Amino acid sequence: QVDLVESGGGLVQPGGSLRLSCAFFGGRFDLYHMGWYRQAPGKQREMVAEITRGMATNYADFVQGRFTISRDNAKPTIYLQMNSLKPEDTAVYYCNADRRRTYPSGTYSEGDYWGQGIQVTVNS
């Protein structure tokens, strides 16, 4: 059983910065593809950023160079550095751990886990 614990959220003014952390417990962190997702009121959950076991990263278009995802396999923890925050970034942010395996036919998820979510509010 994998547990994910997010921290670092809160209230920030537009243009400000926050750093989210997600601590990973209960499994081999190095085997998991990790990501940050968010869900605003009345909207569907959407991917914000993801980082593979090999440290490759992928970002949603709306990030536009403002956010940086990273992982520390020694901790084991992932981070989301968010700069130039906008009111539309207000949402509950969730950490995700996805156990993916690669076969000759492709890469498949064998199950994933979610953190409890943490509120980020961007408001003057």
Phi, psi and chi 1 to 4 in degrees:
 res  aa     phi    psi   chi1   chi2   chi3   chi4
   1 GLN       -  124.9  176.8   67.8   30.8      -
   2 VAL   -97.7  134.7  168.9      -      -      -
   3 ASP  -117.4  138.3  -71.7  -39.9      -      -
   4 LEU  -122.8  130.3  -55.5  171.0      -      -
   5 VAL  -125.7  113.8  179.2      -      -      -
   6 GLU   -89.5  152.5  -61.7  108.7  -25.5      -
   7 SER  -153.9  165.8   60.7      -      -      -
   8 GLY   101.3   -1.3      -      -      -      -
   9 GLY   -75.8 -177.0      -      -      -      -
  10 GLY   150.3 -161.9      -      -      -      -
  11 LEU  -103.1  132.3  173.5   64.1      -      -
  12 VAL  -142.3  151.4   64.3      -      -      -
  13 GLN   -79.1  155.0  -67.8 -173.9  -20.1      -
  14 PRO   -54.1  137.5  -27.6   35.6      -      -
  15 GLY    89.5  -10.0      -      -      -      -
  16 GLY   -82.1 -175.7      -      -      -      -
  17 SER  -131.1  152.3  -62.2      -      -      -
  18 LEU  -143.0  152.9  -78.1  175.2      -      -
  19 ARG  -124.0  115.4 -171.9 -166.0 -165.4 -154.1
  20 LEU   -90.6  145.3  -56.6 -176.6      -      -
  21 SER  -125.1  149.5  -60.8      -      -      -
  22 CYS  -136.4  109.9  171.7      -      -      -
  23 ALA   -87.7  137.2      -      -      -      -
  24 PHE  -108.1  129.0  178.0  101.2      -      -
  25 PHE  -130.5  143.2  -59.9   93.5      -      -
  26 GLY    95.4   13.6      -      -      -      -
  27 GLY  -165.3 -173.4      -      -      -      -
  28 ARG   -88.8  101.0  -81.9 -166.6   56.6 -173.8
  29 PHE   -56.3  -37.1 -179.8   66.1      -      -
  30 ASP   -68.1  -10.2   62.3  -50.2      -      -
  31 LEU   -92.7   -2.5  -62.6 -179.2      -      -
  32 TYR  -109.1  137.0  -76.1   81.3      -      -
  33 HIS   -80.7  127.7  178.3  111.6      -      -
  34 MET  -115.2  151.5  -58.7  -64.2  -63.8      -
  35 GLY  -156.1  162.9      -      -      -      -
  36 TRP  -114.4  134.2  -72.8   99.1      -      -
  37 TYR  -125.8  165.8  -69.7   70.4      -      -
  38 ARG  -145.2  155.8   72.0 -175.3 -172.0 -175.5
  39 GLN  -140.5  117.5 -172.6  166.9   17.1      -
  40 ALA   -91.6  157.5      -      -      -      -
  41 PRO   -55.6  130.3  -26.9   35.7      -      -
  42 GLY    77.3    4.9      -      -      -      -
  43 LYS  -121.6  163.3  -65.7 -172.2  176.5 -178.7
  44 GLN   -78.9  156.0  -70.3 -170.3  -31.5      -
  45 ARG   -67.0  138.6 -169.7  173.3  -62.5 -171.9
  46 GLU  -134.0  151.6   58.2 -175.6   -6.5      -
  47 MET   -71.9  137.0 -170.4  -84.1  -69.7      -
  48 VAL  -104.4  -51.8  176.8      -      -      -
  49 ALA  -159.2  151.5      -      -      -      -
  50 GLU  -143.3  154.7   51.7 -170.6   -2.8      -
  51 ILE  -139.4  131.8 -174.9  165.7      -      -
  52 THR   -84.8  175.7   69.6      -      -      -
  53 ARG   -61.2  -30.4  -65.3  167.4   55.8 -173.2
  54 GLY   -91.5   12.2      -      -      -      -
  55 MET    77.0    9.9  -59.2  -66.4 -172.6      -
  56 ALA   -72.7  143.9      -      -      -      -
  57 THR  -121.4  155.8   58.0      -      -      -
  58 ASN  -145.5  138.9  179.8   48.1      -      -
  59 TYR  -128.1  149.8  -63.5   92.6      -      -
  60 ALA   -67.6  153.0      -      -      -      -
  61 ASP   -59.0  -34.7  -71.1  -17.3      -      -
  62 PHE   -70.2  -13.8   60.2   75.7      -      -
  63 VAL   -66.5  -41.0  168.7      -      -      -
  64 GLN    50.6   43.2  -62.9  176.2  -31.2      -
  65 GLY    78.3    5.9      -      -      -      -
  66 ARG   -86.7  -26.7  -59.2  178.9  -64.2  128.5
  67 PHE  -112.1  151.9  -61.6  174.9      -      -
  68 THR  -134.8  125.2  -57.4      -      -      -
  69 ILE   -99.3  143.2 -171.4  171.5      -      -
  70 SER  -148.8  164.5   59.8      -      -      -
  71 ARG  -140.0  146.7   66.4 -171.7  -67.9  163.6
  72 ASP  -122.8  103.2 -175.2  -20.2      -      -
  73 ASN   -67.2  -18.9  -73.7   -8.5      -      -
  74 ALA   -80.9  -20.0      -      -      -      -
  75 LYS   -77.1  -49.1  -65.9  -77.2 -172.2  179.3
  76 PRO   -88.6  130.2   28.7  -27.3      -      -
  77 THR  -152.6  148.9  -60.5      -      -      -
  78 ILE  -115.8  159.9   66.2  165.9      -      -
  79 TYR  -132.2  155.3  -55.2   94.5      -      -
  80 LEU  -133.7  106.0 -175.3   67.9      -      -
  81 GLN   -85.9  120.3  177.2   66.5   44.0      -
  82 MET  -116.4  118.3  -57.0 -173.4  -67.2      -
  83 ASN  -116.8  164.0  -60.4  -34.4      -      -
  84 SER    50.6   47.7  -58.1      -      -      -
  85 LEU   -66.7  146.0  -77.2  161.8      -      -
  86 LYS  -119.7  157.4  -54.2  174.3 -177.9  179.5
  87 PRO   -55.5  -32.5  -28.7   36.1      -      -
  88 GLU   -72.7   -6.0   51.3  -96.1   43.2      -
  89 ASP   -82.8   -5.4  -67.1  -42.3      -      -
  90 THR   -61.9  125.0  -64.3      -      -      -
  91 ALA  -177.8  171.0      -      -      -      -
  92 VAL   -89.4  126.6  177.5      -      -      -
  93 TYR  -101.7  133.6  -75.8   70.0      -      -
  94 TYR  -120.2  140.7  -63.8   89.2      -      -
  95 CYS   -92.8  141.8  177.8      -      -      -
  96 ASN  -131.1  137.7  175.8  -95.7      -      -
  97 ALA  -121.8  121.7      -      -      -      -
  98 ASP  -121.2  118.6 -169.7  -12.5      -      -
  99 ARG   -84.1  104.2  179.9   70.4  170.5   92.8
 100 ARG  -111.3  141.3  -63.0 -175.8 -176.1 -179.5
 101 ARG  -123.3  144.6  -73.4 -172.5 -174.6  -89.4
 102 THR  -108.4  126.5  -61.8      -      -      -
 103 TYR  -118.1  169.4  -61.6   91.9      -      -
 104 PRO   -54.6  -30.0  -28.0   36.1      -      -
 105 SER   -84.2   -8.9   59.1      -      -      -
 106 GLY   144.7 -175.1      -      -      -      -
 107 THR  -106.9  132.8  -62.1      -      -      -
 108 TYR  -132.1  145.8  -56.0   92.4      -      -
 109 SER   -81.1  135.6  173.7      -      -      -
 110 GLU  -110.8   20.9  -65.2 -169.9  -16.3      -
 111 GLY   128.4  147.4      -      -      -      -
 112 ASP  -139.2  167.8   66.7  -16.4      -      -
 113 TYR  -131.6  152.3  -60.1   89.1      -      -
 114 TRP  -124.5  145.7  -67.3   91.8      -      -
 115 GLY   -77.6  177.2      -      -      -      -
 116 GLN   -79.6  -13.8   78.6  -76.8   -1.0      -
 117 GLY    93.4  149.5      -      -      -      -
 118 ILE  -141.0  138.1 -168.6  162.7      -      -
 119 GLN   -80.5  133.2  179.5   69.2   43.9      -
 120 VAL  -121.8  122.8  170.7      -      -      -
 121 THR  -123.6  125.1  -58.2      -      -      -
 122 VAL  -113.3  110.0 -175.4      -      -      -
 123 ASN  -159.1  137.1 -167.1  -18.3      -      -
 124 SER   -86.5      -   56.3      -      -      -
